[in-house]
Amino acid sequence: MGSTVTRRGFLGASGAALASPEARSADSRPNILWICTDQQRWDTIRSLGNGHVRTPHIDRLVASGVAFENAYCQSPICTPSRASFLTGMYPSAVHGCMNGNETWDDAAPLVTKSLADAGYDCALAGKFHLSGAQGRIEPRVDDGYRVFDWSHHPSDDWPEGHAYIEWLRSLGKDYDSIYGRLGYIPSEFHQTTWCADRAIDFMREERSGPWLFSLNCFDPHSPFDPPQEWLEHYPAADMPGPLFRESDLEAQQRLEAVNFQTPARWPEDFNARSYQAKYFAMIELIDHNVGRMLDALQDSGQLANTMVIFTSDHGETLGDHGLLLKGCRFYESLVHVPLVISWPGRFRQGLRSEALVELTDLAPTLLEAAGLSVPSTMHGKSLASVLEGKAAPGHHREFVRSEYYRALAGVQSFGTMVRSERFKQVTYHGHGLGELFDLEADPGEFDNLWDDPRLAQVRHDHMVMNFDALATATDVGPNRVSRY
């Protein structure tokens, strides 16, 4: 399942001519560069408050667009999250709840397919992950991509069809040999760099209409293995350390029956600061390639009419509360994700919005930007009014919601989260367990107020929000007129 176009050289050395200004002006719809990293938490952008990481090029996007400071994914796991933002619907509504779905159920059209049907030239490099890819190539679906350079993760795990590995081999390079010798892949051969190369080549192709490119790199997903040149920027001793209190161990013991990829431990037991250093280094490599793509847009005269989206499918605990990786929890480090949207020719610039938004809101935003109608079945709500300055930037939704329905193999856990402006409530279904956090007083989510009688009404109100959202998201089937 490699690309449907001819392989080109490294660093975007394409011979294709740039799209002419005349061709671009004939269609006012924006090009779309949709950058979705994997497992990047919200607090990893320097201009948005993290003084430990270097992200000068993502900072450029923040300065030229709108940064949504309270954006939430609809599941803390890859497949259900991707199913939600590609359809604008909750994972449970499109049968996309598990991380290893055998097939994509095609319960709703993908926004990329809708855009392709409307004349967009669409391409992808990197992950897709609407179904499992363990031991096999992920089956192709009706996704709308003309170019599909599939690379679920960088490792050489498939005998054929892995576009990134095919590219390495075309250069006479062997992934396993390089990784085995160094413990990492150098920047020039890295999957993140390769994804950016594919994007730059694609945006330079000659065409008469708008394009969409999905860049879905695997980083900063585990294993934490950045190239050494970036890791040198982050001495472990200089890292801030995770959010942790001794009480976290007792809290996680209480949730032991609820699925998570790692047990809770003292951060010192797994050198959490070292993980932070590697994680930030991976993000700086991503940022470097964001800069390369922005420069290519600028050099080709396409930046003003290109909508650039920077986000991630979910976060990473990174030692917070004694945990690493992900699972059935809904801490800010897992469900709160970066979201920056820039379109210099149309959207507000330098705006930081505190509004609650969901990744379901991306699909209707893209459809509206392309002049297409938004299906009434979508649960997402277009962000266009905030982006264009037609609505107050501080409010978009009363609450946001996230789901976990037996997403990982092993313990079959079920959980849901609803977060309002001040409070977050989590229900671990079937266990009689839950969490209620006052994010205003306790942004680190250390004090579980679930059993506090003074907040019984708050807990009740958030339960109602959650059930109302679940009910209105239910697929009731085709409309029929009863004869009775």
C-alpha positions as CSV (number, residue, x, y, z in Angstrom):
1,M,0.0,0.0,0.0
2,G,2.6,2.5,-1.0
3,S,2.1,5.9,-2.7
4,T,0.1,6.1,-5.9
5,V,2.6,8.7,-7.2
6,T,6.3,8.2,-8.1
7,R,8.8,8.3,-5.3
8,R,10.9,11.5,-5.2
9,G,14.2,12.4,-3.7
10,F,14.9,13.5,-0.1
11,L,14.2,17.0,1.2
12,G,11.5,17.7,-1.3
13,A,13.7,17.6,-4.4
14,S,10.7,17.5,-6.8
15,G,10.9,18.5,-10.3
16,A,7.2,19.4,-10.3
17,A,6.3,23.0,-11.1
18,L,4.7,25.2,-8.4
19,A,1.0,25.8,-8.8
20,S,0.6,29.1,-10.6
21,P,-0.9,32.2,-8.8
22,E,-3.5,32.3,-11.5
23,A,-4.6,28.8,-10.8
24,R,-4.8,29.5,-7.0
25,S,-6.8,32.7,-7.4
26,A,-9.4,30.9,-9.5
27,D,-10.5,29.0,-6.4
28,S,-10.9,30.9,-3.1
29,R,-11.2,27.7,-1.0
30,P,-8.2,27.3,1.2
31,N,-5.5,24.6,0.8
32,I,-5.4,22.6,4.0
33,L,-2.2,21.4,5.7
34,W,-3.5,19.2,8.6
35,I,-0.6,18.2,11.0
36,C,-1.6,15.6,13.5
37,T,1.1,14.3,15.8
38,D,0.7,11.2,17.9
39,Q,0.4,11.3,21.7
40,Q,1.4,15.0,22.2
41,R,0.0,16.6,25.3
42,W,-1.4,20.2,25.3
43,D,1.4,21.8,27.4
44,T,4.2,21.3,25.0
45,I,4.4,24.6,23.1
46,R,6.7,27.3,24.3
47,S,4.6,30.4,23.4
48,L,1.7,28.8,25.2
49,G,3.5,28.5,28.5
50,N,6.1,25.7,28.4
51,G,9.5,27.3,28.9
52,H,11.4,24.0,28.7
53,V,10.7,23.1,25.1
54,R,11.8,24.8,21.9
55,T,9.0,25.3,19.4
56,P,9.8,28.4,17.4
57,H,7.9,27.3,14.3
58,I,4.7,26.2,16.1
59,D,5.1,29.5,17.8
60,R,4.9,31.1,14.4
61,L,1.6,29.4,13.9
62,V,0.3,30.7,17.2
63,A,1.3,34.2,16.2
64,S,-0.4,33.9,12.8
65,G,-3.5,32.1,13.9
66,V,-5.8,31.1,16.7
67,A,-4.5,28.9,19.6
68,F,-7.3,27.0,21.3
69,E,-6.1,26.6,24.8
70,N,-8.8,24.2,26.0
71,A,-9.1,21.7,23.1
72,Y,-10.0,18.1,24.1
73,C,-9.9,14.8,22.2
74,Q,-12.8,12.4,22.3
75,S,-10.8,9.5,23.5
76,P,-7.4,9.1,25.1
77,I,-6.5,6.4,22.6
78,C,-5.5,6.6,18.9
79,T,-8.2,4.9,16.8
80,P,-11.3,6.2,18.6
81,S,-9.8,9.7,18.6
82,R,-9.0,9.6,14.9
83,A,-12.4,8.2,14.1
84,S,-14.0,11.1,15.9
85,F,-12.1,14.0,14.3
86,L,-12.2,12.5,10.8
87,T,-16.0,12.2,11.0
88,G,-17.0,15.0,13.4
89,M,-18.8,12.4,15.6
90,Y,-18.2,10.6,18.9
91,P,-16.3,7.3,18.6
92,S,-19.2,5.3,19.9
93,A,-21.5,6.7,17.2
94,V,-19.3,5.4,14.4
95,H,-18.3,2.1,15.9
96,G,-14.7,3.2,16.2
97,C,-14.0,2.5,19.9
98,M,-11.2,0.0,19.9
99,N,-7.5,0.6,19.1
100,G,-7.4,-2.7,17.1
101,N,-10.6,-2.6,15.1
102,E,-10.4,-5.4,12.5
103,T,-11.9,-3.0,9.9
104,W,-13.2,0.5,9.7
105,D,-17.0,0.2,9.9
106,D,-17.7,3.1,7.5
107,A,-20.5,4.3,9.7
108,A,-20.0,7.9,8.6
109,P,-18.2,9.6,5.8
110,L,-14.7,10.8,6.4
111,V,-14.2,14.6,6.0
112,T,-11.3,13.9,3.7
113,K,-13.6,11.9,1.4
114,S,-16.2,14.8,1.4
115,L,-13.5,17.3,0.5
116,A,-12.2,15.0,-2.3
117,D,-15.7,14.7,-3.7
118,A,-15.8,18.5,-3.7
119,G,-12.7,18.8,-5.8
120,Y,-9.9,18.7,-3.2
121,D,-6.7,16.9,-4.2
122,C,-6.0,14.9,-1.0
123,A,-2.9,13.1,0.3
124,L,-1.6,11.5,3.4
125,A,1.8,10.5,4.9
126,G,2.2,8.6,8.1
127,K,-0.5,7.0,10.2
128,F,-4.1,6.5,9.4
129,H,-5.2,4.0,12.2
130,L,-8.9,3.6,11.7
131,S,-8.3,-0.1,12.1
132,G,-5.6,-2.3,13.5
133,A,-2.2,-2.6,11.9
134,Q,-0.5,-5.3,13.9
135,G,1.0,-8.0,11.7
136,R,-0.7,-6.6,8.6
137,I,-1.1,-3.6,6.4
138,E,-4.1,-1.5,7.4
139,P,-6.9,-2.0,4.9
140,R,-7.6,0.9,2.6
141,V,-11.0,2.5,3.0
142,D,-13.0,5.1,1.1
143,D,-10.9,7.9,2.5
144,G,-10.6,10.3,-0.4
145,Y,-6.8,10.3,-0.6
146,R,-5.2,10.2,-4.0
147,V,-1.8,9.8,-2.5
148,F,-1.6,7.4,0.5
149,D,2.0,7.1,1.8
150,W,1.1,4.8,4.7
151,S,3.5,4.4,7.7
152,H,1.7,3.3,10.8
153,H,4.9,3.5,12.8
154,P,8.5,3.7,11.7
155,S,9.6,0.1,12.6
156,D,10.2,-2.4,9.7
157,D,7.2,-4.6,10.7
158,W,5.6,-5.4,7.3
159,P,7.1,-7.2,4.4
160,E,5.7,-4.7,1.9
161,G,3.5,-1.7,1.6
162,H,5.2,0.4,4.2
163,A,6.0,3.6,2.3
164,Y,8.5,5.0,4.8
165,I,10.6,1.8,4.8
166,E,10.4,1.5,1.0
167,W,11.8,5.0,0.9
168,L,14.7,4.1,3.2
169,R,15.5,1.1,1.1
170,S,15.5,3.2,-2.0
171,L,18.3,5.1,-0.4
172,G,20.2,1.9,0.5
173,K,19.3,2.3,4.2
174,D,18.1,-0.4,6.6
175,Y,16.0,0.7,9.5
176,D,16.8,-2.1,11.8
177,S,20.6,-1.8,11.2
178,I,20.5,2.0,11.9
179,Y,18.4,1.7,14.9
180,G,20.3,-1.2,16.3
181,R,23.6,0.6,16.0
182,L,22.5,4.0,17.3
183,G,19.3,3.4,19.3
184,Y,17.6,6.1,17.2
185,I,17.1,7.2,13.6
186,P,19.0,10.3,12.5
187,S,17.0,13.3,11.5
188,E,17.7,13.1,7.8
189,F,16.2,9.6,7.7
190,H,13.5,10.0,10.4
191,Q,9.9,9.3,9.8
192,T,8.9,12.8,10.9
193,T,11.2,14.3,8.3
194,W,10.0,11.9,5.7
195,C,6.4,12.9,6.3
196,A,7.3,16.6,5.9
197,D,9.2,15.7,2.7
198,R,6.1,14.1,1.3
199,A,4.0,17.2,2.2
200,I,6.5,19.6,0.6
201,D,6.6,17.5,-2.6
202,F,2.8,17.4,-2.7
203,M,2.2,21.1,-2.1
204,R,4.6,21.8,-5.0
205,E,2.7,19.8,-7.6
206,E,0.9,21.7,-10.3
207,R,-2.9,21.7,-10.0
208,S,-5.9,23.9,-10.7
209,G,-7.8,23.4,-7.5
210,P,-7.3,23.3,-3.7
211,W,-5.4,20.5,-1.9
212,L,-5.4,18.9,1.5
213,F,-2.4,17.1,3.1
214,S,-2.7,15.0,6.2
215,L,0.7,14.7,8.0
216,N,0.3,12.1,10.6
217,C,3.8,11.4,12.0
218,F,4.3,8.8,14.7
219,D,6.2,11.0,17.2
220,P,6.2,11.9,20.0
221,H,4.7,8.5,20.7
222,S,6.7,5.9,22.6
223,P,9.4,4.6,22.4
224,F,11.0,7.8,23.4
225,D,14.0,7.7,21.0
226,P,14.8,11.2,19.5
227,P,17.9,11.8,17.4
228,Q,20.9,12.6,19.6
229,E,21.3,16.1,18.1
230,W,17.9,17.1,19.5
231,L,18.2,15.3,22.8
232,E,21.4,17.3,23.5
233,H,19.2,20.4,23.9
234,Y,17.4,18.8,27.0
235,P,19.6,17.7,29.9
236,A,17.4,15.5,32.2
237,A,18.5,17.5,35.2
238,D,16.9,20.6,33.7
239,M,13.5,19.1,33.2
240,P,10.6,20.2,35.5
241,G,9.5,16.7,36.5
242,P,5.9,15.4,36.4
243,L,2.9,16.3,38.3
244,F,3.1,13.9,41.3
245,R,2.2,13.6,44.9
246,E,2.6,10.5,47.1
247,S,-1.2,10.4,47.3
248,D,-1.3,9.5,43.6
249,L,-0.1,6.0,44.4
250,E,-3.1,5.4,46.6
251,A,-5.4,7.0,44.0
252,Q,-4.1,4.7,41.2
253,Q,-4.4,1.7,43.5
254,R,-8.1,2.5,43.9
255,L,-8.4,2.4,40.0
256,E,-6.3,-0.8,39.6
257,A,-9.1,-2.7,37.9
258,V,-9.5,0.1,35.3
259,N,-7.2,-0.5,32.3
260,F,-3.9,1.4,31.9
261,Q,-0.7,0.6,30.0
262,T,1.6,1.0,33.0
263,P,1.3,0.7,36.8
264,A,1.6,3.7,39.0
265,R,5.1,4.2,40.4
266,W,7.3,6.8,42.0
267,P,8.6,9.0,39.1
268,E,12.2,8.4,40.4
269,D,11.7,4.7,39.8
270,F,11.5,5.2,36.1
271,N,13.5,8.4,35.7
272,A,10.6,10.5,34.6
273,R,12.8,13.5,33.9
274,S,14.7,11.5,31.3
275,Y,11.4,10.7,29.6
276,Q,10.5,14.3,29.6
277,A,13.8,15.3,28.0
278,K,13.4,12.7,25.2
279,Y,9.7,13.7,24.7
280,F,10.6,17.4,24.3
281,A,13.4,16.5,21.9
282,M,11.0,14.6,19.7
283,I,8.7,17.6,19.7
284,E,11.5,19.9,18.7
285,L,12.2,17.7,15.7
286,I,8.5,17.9,14.8
287,D,8.7,21.7,15.2
288,H,11.7,21.8,12.9
289,N,9.8,20.1,10.2
290,V,6.8,22.3,10.7
291,G,9.1,25.2,9.9
292,R,10.3,23.5,6.7
293,M,6.7,23.2,5.6
294,L,5.8,26.7,6.5
295,D,8.8,28.0,4.6
296,A,7.8,25.9,1.5
297,L,4.3,27.4,1.7
298,Q,5.8,30.9,1.9
299,D,8.3,30.3,-0.9
300,S,5.6,29.0,-3.2
301,G,3.2,31.9,-2.5
302,Q,0.6,29.6,-1.0
303,L,0.8,30.5,2.7
304,A,-1.9,33.2,2.7
305,N,-4.5,30.8,1.3
306,T,-3.5,27.7,3.2
307,M,-5.3,26.7,6.4
308,V,-2.7,25.1,8.7
309,I,-3.9,22.9,11.6
310,F,-1.6,21.7,14.3
311,T,-3.0,19.2,16.8
312,S,-2.6,15.7,18.2
313,D,-4.9,12.7,18.6
314,H,-4.4,12.5,22.4
315,G,-1.8,13.1,25.1
316,E,0.8,11.2,27.2
317,T,0.9,11.0,31.0
318,L,4.8,11.3,31.0
319,G,5.0,10.5,34.7
320,D,2.1,12.6,35.9
321,H,0.3,10.8,38.8
322,G,3.0,8.1,38.6
323,L,1.9,6.9,35.1
324,L,3.5,6.5,31.7
325,L,1.7,6.2,28.3
326,K,-2.1,6.0,28.2
327,G,-5.2,4.1,29.0
328,C,-8.6,4.5,30.7
329,R,-7.9,7.7,32.5
330,F,-8.9,11.3,31.6
331,Y,-6.2,13.5,33.1
332,E,-5.4,16.7,31.4
333,S,-2.1,15.2,30.2
334,L,-4.2,12.6,28.2
335,V,-7.3,14.3,26.9
336,H,-6.2,18.0,26.7
337,V,-4.4,18.5,23.3
338,P,-2.8,21.3,21.4
339,L,-4.9,22.9,18.7
340,V,-3.6,25.8,16.6
341,I,-5.3,26.9,13.4
342,S,-3.9,29.5,11.0
343,W,-5.2,30.9,7.7
344,P,-3.6,34.3,7.3
345,G,-5.8,35.4,4.5
346,R,-9.0,35.0,6.6
347,F,-8.6,34.0,10.2
348,R,-7.7,36.2,13.2
349,Q,-4.0,36.3,14.1
350,G,-2.4,36.0,17.5
351,L,-5.6,35.1,19.2
352,R,-5.6,32.8,22.2
353,S,-9.0,31.3,22.9
354,E,-10.0,29.9,26.2
355,A,-13.2,28.4,24.8
356,L,-13.9,24.7,25.4
357,V,-13.6,22.9,22.0
358,E,-13.6,19.3,20.8
359,L,-11.6,17.7,18.0
360,T,-15.1,16.8,16.6
361,D,-15.3,20.5,15.8
362,L,-12.5,20.1,13.1
363,A,-14.6,18.3,10.5
364,P,-17.4,20.9,10.3
365,T,-14.8,23.7,10.4
366,L,-13.1,22.2,7.3
367,L,-16.4,21.7,5.5
368,E,-17.5,25.3,6.2
369,A,-14.2,26.7,5.1
370,A,-14.6,24.7,1.8
371,G,-18.1,26.1,1.3
372,L,-19.8,22.8,2.0
373,S,-22.8,22.1,4.1
374,V,-22.3,20.4,7.5
375,P,-24.4,17.3,8.0
376,S,-26.9,17.4,10.8
377,T,-25.5,14.1,12.0
378,M,-22.2,15.6,13.0
379,H,-21.7,16.2,16.7
380,G,-18.9,18.8,16.1
381,K,-19.6,22.5,15.9
382,S,-17.7,24.6,13.4
383,L,-15.1,26.9,14.9
384,A,-15.4,29.3,12.0
385,S,-17.1,32.1,13.9
386,V,-14.4,32.2,16.5
387,L,-11.6,31.9,13.9
388,E,-13.1,34.8,11.8
389,G,-13.7,37.0,14.8
390,K,-17.5,36.9,14.4
391,A,-18.0,35.3,17.9
392,A,-16.6,35.9,21.3
393,P,-13.3,33.9,21.6
394,G,-14.0,32.8,25.1
395,H,-17.0,30.6,24.6
396,H,-17.8,27.8,22.1
397,R,-19.3,24.9,24.2
398,E,-20.8,24.5,27.6
399,F,-18.8,21.3,28.1
400,V,-16.6,18.8,26.3
401,R,-16.8,15.0,26.4
402,S,-14.4,12.0,26.0
403,E,-15.0,8.3,25.9
404,Y,-13.1,5.0,26.5
405,Y,-14.9,1.8,25.6
406,R,-12.7,-1.3,25.9
407,A,-10.2,0.4,23.7
408,L,-7.1,-1.6,24.6
409,A,-6.6,-5.4,24.8
410,G,-6.8,-6.9,28.2
411,V,-9.1,-5.6,30.9
412,Q,-12.3,-4.5,29.2
413,S,-12.7,-1.1,30.8
414,F,-15.4,1.6,30.1
415,G,-15.1,5.2,31.1
416,T,-16.5,8.6,30.1
417,M,-15.5,12.2,31.0
418,V,-17.4,15.5,30.8
419,R,-15.6,18.7,31.5
420,S,-17.3,22.0,32.0
421,E,-15.5,25.4,32.5
422,R,-14.6,24.6,36.1
423,F,-15.2,21.0,36.8
424,K,-14.2,17.6,35.3
425,Q,-16.2,14.5,36.1
426,V,-15.1,11.0,35.2
427,T,-17.2,7.8,35.5
428,Y,-15.5,4.4,35.4
429,H,-18.5,2.4,34.5
430,G,-19.2,-1.0,36.2
431,H,-16.9,-0.2,39.1
432,G,-18.8,2.3,41.1
433,L,-15.8,4.6,40.8
434,G,-15.4,8.1,39.6
435,E,-13.5,11.3,39.9
436,L,-14.5,14.9,40.3
437,F,-11.9,17.6,40.0
438,D,-12.2,21.3,40.5
439,L,-9.8,22.5,37.8
440,E,-9.9,26.1,39.0
441,A,-8.7,25.2,42.5
442,D,-6.8,22.0,41.6
443,P,-5.4,22.2,38.0
444,G,-3.1,19.3,38.8
445,E,-6.0,17.0,39.5
446,F,-4.8,15.7,42.8
447,D,-7.9,16.1,45.0
448,N,-10.7,13.8,44.0
449,L,-14.0,15.3,45.2
450,W,-16.2,12.5,44.0
451,D,-17.5,11.7,47.5
452,D,-17.6,15.2,48.8
453,P,-21.3,15.8,49.8
454,R,-20.9,19.5,49.3
455,L,-20.6,18.9,45.6
456,A,-23.4,16.4,45.2
457,Q,-25.3,18.8,42.9
458,V,-22.2,19.5,40.8
459,R,-21.8,15.7,40.3
460,H,-25.5,15.3,39.5
461,D,-25.4,18.2,36.9
462,H,-22.3,16.7,35.2
463,M,-23.9,13.3,35.1
464,V,-26.9,14.8,33.3
465,M,-24.6,16.6,30.8
466,N,-22.9,13.3,30.1
467,F,-26.1,11.3,29.6
468,D,-27.7,14.1,27.5
469,A,-24.7,14.1,25.2
470,L,-24.7,10.3,25.0
471,A,-28.5,10.2,24.2
472,T,-28.2,12.9,21.5
473,A,-25.2,11.2,19.9
474,T,-27.1,7.9,19.5
475,D,-27.7,6.6,16.0
476,V,-31.4,6.1,15.9
477,G,-31.4,4.7,12.4
478,P,-33.3,5.9,9.3
479,N,-36.4,8.0,9.7
480,R,-39.5,6.0,9.4
481,V,-43.2,7.1,9.7
482,S,-45.1,4.8,12.0
483,R,-48.5,3.5,10.9
484,Y,-49.7,3.4,14.5
